[in-house]
Amino acid sequence: MESKAKSLTSLYVMQALAKGFSVFYFVMLPVFFAEKLITSKEIGYIGALFIGLLIVGALVVARWLHGLETRTLLLLSSCVSIFASVILLLGSINDSLALITLSFGMMGLAVGTAMSGVNVVAASLTKRGDRYASLAKLGMLTDIARIVFPIVVAGAVVVGASSAAILLIIIAAFVFLLFSRSLPRSLHSSKGALTSAAMSIRRNKPFRFVLSLEFLDSFSSSQLFVFLPLVFLAKGYSLENSLILQSFIFLGYLSGRWLVGFLAKRYSATKAIAYAEIGMVASIVLLLVAKQLWILYLLSFLLGICTRGTSPAIKALAFDSLSDDQMKRGSAMHVVAGDSGSAIGQLLFGFLIAWFGVNTPFIVAAVVAAFIALACLGWSSKLRSA
């Protein structure tokens, strides 16, 4: 019992940090843009490089490292994250685009392997059919880091010491290493039945549907927070105000995890996801036309509820559709699906801003969200009639 409690504590910290590394890095992109270290197009391709190598990391786990001990996998990820964050600090101090780009690539690789390992730990410590609340709590802890970091970065920008924020990333990487070491060696390190598991995953229609949801949901919503400060800057607000406004979308993430999880448990996960996507469409439309500061705060919060509150529900659906012997490969495939969507969204949205203006990615995201809502309602009706 004590060992499980210790593993749960490690899981909470590592989940927050593994997802937090992505947030820490992407929050720095508009800062580098404002400091003229990178252009709007470079926001797109540097972010896409990060997510592209994140996908590579998850693919490596799915293809070759699925038999590796989970603790060892996480230790490797933490070491790479430490090197990456130190390189980012050097790049920002020396105004080096090459070092910044290298750091984003390395951290993407670290996060891809780390999230695959952390997902396996989460699946091992939660119960099938009753994961919505547990995964929502994990997501909420991640969102606390997402809320705090933009505020820290905004404070660092105000005092002219944005590099100080990167020191926090370095500290977080060392903390991840320490908690990875505390995991038991026996956690999900089985190597049996891998080939048959891969074959059955390909024939698993519910899991394939959930993967498509994860891809589309991540494409439309996971990277919107990166571009949200640009919308506020275009409305005439300062970088500091824009970063604080951005933190409200993360506060919405925190609330949305609980709300969508509650709706999923009370009704069904697919219906809860559909309702959230409809709310996302409405929030985006209002956000693009609103100008008053207090309304923008409110709409950023509502957008956060609707965009990423769906993540724990989709993850729970994915885990529930997998057997134990499919879990490590399926977990990695879930990471690949979600972050493939994020990578395409990051790259495409960066180009859309350069070509058509800052509002365009949000319009595209709203269209995709409407499609997801229809797909979820259709799947829910199909399950009811089956």
C-alpha positions in Angstrom: 0.0 0.0 0.0 2.8 2.4 0.9 4.6 1.5 -2.3 1.5 2.3 -4.4 1.1 5.6 -2.5 4.7 6.5 -3.3 4.2 5.6 -6.9 1.1 7.7 -7.1 3.0 10.7 -5.7 5.7 10.2 -8.3 3.0 9.8 -11.0 1.4 13.2 -10.0 4.7 15.0 -10.2 6.0 13.4 -13.4 2.6 13.8 -15.2 2.7 17.5 -14.3 6.3 17.9 -15.4 6.2 15.8 -18.6 3.3 17.8 -20.0 4.7 20.9 -18.3 7.9 20.8 -20.4 5.9 21.3 -23.5 4.0 24.2 -22.0 7.2 25.7 -20.6 8.8 25.6 -24.0 5.8 26.9 -26.0 5.2 29.7 -23.6 8.7 30.9 -24.4 8.0 31.1 -28.1 5.9 34.3 -28.0 8.6 35.8 -25.7 11.4 35.0 -28.2 9.1 36.4 -30.9 8.6 39.7 -28.9 12.4 39.9 -28.3 12.9 39.5 -32.1 14.9 36.2 -31.7 12.4 34.4 -33.9 9.8 35.3 -36.6 6.2 34.2 -36.8 7.1 31.5 -39.3 9.8 30.3 -37.0 7.3 30.0 -34.2 5.5 27.5 -36.6 8.5 25.4 -37.6 10.3 25.4 -34.3 7.1 24.3 -32.6 6.5 21.7 -35.3 10.1 20.4 -34.8 9.4 20.0 -31.1 6.3 18.1 -31.7 7.7 16.2 -34.6 10.6 14.8 -32.4 8.1 14.2 -29.6 6.3 11.9 -32.1 9.6 10.3 -33.0 10.2 9.6 -29.3 6.8 8.0 -28.9 7.3 5.9 -32.1 10.6 4.7 -30.8 8.8 3.5 -27.6 6.0 1.8 -29.7 8.4 0.1 -32.1 11.6 -0.7 -30.1 11.5 0.3 -26.5 8.1 -1.1 -25.4 9.9 -4.0 -23.6 12.2 -1.6 -21.7 11.6 -1.1 -18.0 9.4 1.9 -17.6 11.7 3.4 -14.9 14.7 3.1 -17.2 12.7 4.8 -20.0 11.8 7.7 -17.7 15.4 8.1 -16.5 16.7 8.4 -20.0 14.0 11.0 -20.8 14.9 13.1 -17.8 18.6 13.1 -18.7 17.8 14.4 -22.2 15.5 17.0 -20.8 18.2 18.4 -18.5 20.6 18.7 -21.5 17.9 20.4 -23.6 17.0 23.0 -21.0 20.6 23.9 -20.4 21.1 24.4 -24.2 17.9 26.6 -24.3 19.4 28.8 -21.6 22.7 29.1 -23.6 20.7 29.9 -26.8 18.7 32.6 -25.2 21.7 34.3 -23.6 23.7 34.2 -26.8 20.8 35.1 -29.1 21.4 31.8 -31.0 18.6 30.6 -33.2 20.5 27.3 -33.9 20.9 26.5 -30.1 17.2 27.4 -29.5 16.1 25.1 -32.3 18.4 22.3 -31.2 17.0 22.6 -27.6 13.4 22.4 -28.8 14.2 19.3 -30.8 15.9 17.6 -27.9 13.2 18.4 -25.5 10.6 17.2 -27.9 12.3 13.8 -28.0 12.5 13.7 -24.2 8.8 14.5 -23.8 7.7 11.9 -26.4 9.5 9.1 -24.5 8.5 10.5 -21.1 4.8 10.8 -21.9 4.7 7.2 -23.2 6.3 6.0 -19.9 4.1 8.2 -17.7 0.9 7.1 -19.5 1.9 3.4 -18.7 2.3 4.3 -15.0 -1.1 6.1 -15.1 -2.8 3.1 -16.7 -1.2 0.7 -14.1 -2.4 2.7 -11.1 -6.0 3.5 -12.3 -9.0 1.2 -12.6 -10.6 0.2 -15.9 -14.0 1.8 -16.4 -13.4 4.3 -13.6 -10.5 6.4 -14.9 -12.3 9.7 -15.7 -11.9 11.2 -12.3 -8.3 9.9 -11.7 -7.1 11.2 -15.0 -8.9 14.5 -14.6 -7.0 15.0 -11.3 -3.7 14.3 -13.0 -4.6 16.8 -15.7 -5.5 19.4 -13.1 -2.1 19.1 -11.5 -0.5 19.7 -14.9 -2.7 22.7 -15.4 -1.4 24.3 -12.1 2.0 24.3 -13.7 0.5 25.8 -16.9 -1.2 28.6 -14.9 1.9 29.4 -12.8 4.6 29.4 -15.6 3.1 32.1 -17.9 2.7 34.4 -14.8 6.4 33.7 -13.9 7.5 34.4 -17.5 5.4 37.6 -17.5 7.1 38.7 -14.3 10.5 37.9 -15.7 9.7 39.9 -18.9 8.7 42.9 -16.8 12.0 43.0 -15.0 13.9 42.3 -18.2 15.2 38.8 -17.1 13.3 36.3 -19.4 16.3 33.9 -19.2 15.5 33.5 -15.5 12.3 31.6 -16.4 14.4 29.0 -18.2 16.2 28.3 -15.0 12.8 27.0 -13.7 12.7 24.5 -16.6 16.2 23.3 -15.7 15.1 22.8 -12.1 12.0 21.0 -13.2 14.1 18.6 -15.3 16.2 17.7 -12.3 13.0 17.1 -10.2 11.7 14.8 -13.0 15.0 12.8 -12.7 14.6 12.4 -8.9 11.0 11.2 -9.1 11.8 8.8 -12.0 14.4 7.2 -9.7 11.8 6.6 -7.0 9.6 4.4 -9.2 9.7 0.6 -8.5 11.6 -1.4 -11.2 8.8 -3.9 -11.6 6.2 -1.4 -12.9 4.9 -2.5 -16.3 8.1 -4.0 -17.7 6.5 -7.2 -19.1 7.8 -8.2 -22.6 5.3 -10.9 -23.4 2.7 -11.2 -26.3 3.9 -8.0 -28.0 3.3 -9.2 -31.6 -0.2 -10.5 -30.9 -0.9 -7.3 -29.0 0.1 -5.2 -32.0 -2.1 -7.3 -34.3 -5.1 -7.0 -32.0 -4.7 -3.2 -31.7 -5.0 -2.9 -35.5 -8.3 -4.7 -35.3 -9.6 -2.7 -32.3 -12.2 -0.4 -33.9 -13.1 1.5 -30.6 -9.4 2.2 -30.1 -9.0 3.4 -33.7 -12.0 5.7 -33.3 -10.5 7.2 -30.1 -7.1 7.7 -31.8 -8.9 9.7 -34.5 -10.6 11.8 -31.8 -7.2 12.4 -30.1 -5.6 13.4 -33.4 -8.4 15.9 -34.4 -8.9 17.2 -30.9 -5.1 17.9 -30.5 -4.9 19.4 -34.0 -7.7 21.9 -33.3 -7.0 22.8 -29.7 -3.7 21.7 -28.1 -1.6 24.5 -29.6 -4.1 27.4 -29.5 -2.5 28.7 -26.3 0.7 29.4 -28.2 -1.1 31.7 -30.6 -3.5 33.3 -28.1 -1.0 36.0 -27.0 -0.7 37.1 -30.7 -4.4 37.7 -30.8 -4.2 39.9 -27.7 -1.2 41.7 -29.1 -3.2 42.4 -32.3 -6.0 43.8 -30.1 -3.4 46.3 -28.7 -2.5 44.7 -25.4 1.1 44.5 -24.1 3.1 41.3 -24.0 2.9 41.1 -20.2 -0.9 41.5 -20.4 -1.1 38.9 -23.2 0.8 36.3 -21.1 -1.4 36.9 -18.1 -4.5 36.5 -20.3 -2.9 33.4 -21.6 -2.7 32.0 -18.1 -6.5 32.2 -18.0 -6.8 29.6 -20.7 -4.8 27.3 -18.5 -7.1 28.1 -15.5 -9.9 27.0 -17.9 -8.0 23.7 -18.6 -8.0 23.1 -14.8 -11.7 23.6 -14.5 -12.5 21.8 -17.7 -10.8 18.6 -16.6 -13.2 18.3 -13.7 -16.3 19.4 -15.6 -15.9 17.2 -18.7 -14.8 14.3 -16.5 -18.0 14.8 -14.4 -20.1 14.9 -17.5 -18.4 11.8 -18.9 -19.1 9.8 -15.7 -22.7 11.0 -15.5 -23.7 10.6 -19.2 -21.0 9.2 -21.5 -17.5 10.3 -22.6 -18.5 10.8 -26.2 -21.4 13.1 -25.3 -19.2 15.0 -22.9 -16.6 15.5 -25.6 -19.3 16.6 -28.1 -20.7 19.2 -25.7 -17.2 20.6 -25.0 -16.4 20.9 -28.7 -19.6 22.9 -29.3 -18.6 25.2 -26.4 -15.2 25.6 -28.0 -16.8 26.8 -31.3 -18.9 29.4 -29.4 -15.9 30.6 -27.3 -13.7 31.1 -30.3 -16.3 33.1 -32.2 -16.9 35.4 -29.2 -13.1 35.7 -28.5 -12.4 36.9 -32.0 -15.0 39.7 -31.9 -14.6 40.8 -28.2 -12.3 43.7 -27.2 -13.0 44.6 -23.6 -10.3 43.2 -21.2 -12.7 41.6 -18.7 -14.6 39.9 -21.5 -11.3 38.5 -22.9 -10.4 37.2 -19.5 -13.7 35.4 -19.3 -13.6 34.0 -22.8 -10.0 32.8 -22.4 -11.2 30.9 -19.3 -14.2 29.4 -21.2 -12.0 28.5 -24.2 -9.7 26.6 -21.8 -12.6 24.7 -20.3 -13.8 23.6 -23.8 -10.5 22.9 -25.5 -8.4 20.7 -23.2 -11.1 19.5 -20.7 -11.7 16.8 -23.3 -8.1 15.3 -22.9 -8.7 13.1 -19.8 -12.0 11.8 -21.2 -10.3 10.8 -24.5 -7.4 9.2 -22.7 -9.7 7.2 -20.4 -11.6 6.0 -23.5 -8.3 4.9 -25.1 -7.1 3.0 -22.0 -10.4 1.3 -21.5 -10.4 0.0 -25.0 -7.0 -1.7 -24.5 -6.1 -4.9 -22.8 -3.2 -5.1 -20.4 -0.8 -6.6 -22.9 -1.7 -3.8 -25.4 -1.2 -1.0 -22.9 2.5 0.1 -23.5 2.2 0.1 -27.3 -1.3 1.5 -27.2 -0.2 4.3 -24.8 2.7 5.2 -27.2 0.2 5.1 -30.2 -2.1 7.5 -28.2 0.8 9.9 -27.7 1.7 9.6 -31.5 -1.9 10.3 -32.5 -2.3 13.3 -30.3 1.1 14.9 -31.0 0.8 14.3 -34.7 -2.3 16.4 -34.6 -0.4 19.0 -32.5 2.6 19.0 -34.8 0.4 19.6 -37.9 -1.6 22.2 -36.1 1.5 24.0 -34.8 3.1 24.1 -38.3 -0.1 24.9 -40.2 -1.3 27.6 -37.7 2.1 29.3 -37.9 1.9 29.6 -41.6 -1.8 30.6 -41.5 -0.9 33.5 -39.3 1.9 34.6 -41.6 -0.4 34.3 -44.7 -3.8 35.4 -43.5 -3.5 36.9 -40.0 -3.8 35.9 -36.4 -7.5 35.0 -36.4 -7.2 32.3 -39.1 -6.0 29.4 -36.9 -8.9 29.9 -34.5 -11.4 29.8 -37.3 -9.9 26.6 -38.6 -10.0 25.1 -35.1 -13.6 26.0 -34.7 -14.5 24.2 -37.9 -12.6 21.0 -36.8 -14.3 21.2 -33.4 -17.7 21.2 -35.0 -16.8 18.1 -37.0 -15.6 16.3 -33.8 -18.8 17.1 -32.0 -20.8 15.6 -34.9 -18.6 12.5 -35.0 -19.0 12.0 -31.2 -22.7 12.4 -31.3 -22.9 9.9 -34.2 -20.7 7.4 -32.4 -22.8 7.7 -29.3 -26.0 7.0 -31.2 -24.4 4.0 -32.9 -23.4 2.5 -29.5 -27.0 3.1 -28.2 -28.6 1.3 -31.1 -26.1 -1.6 -31.1 
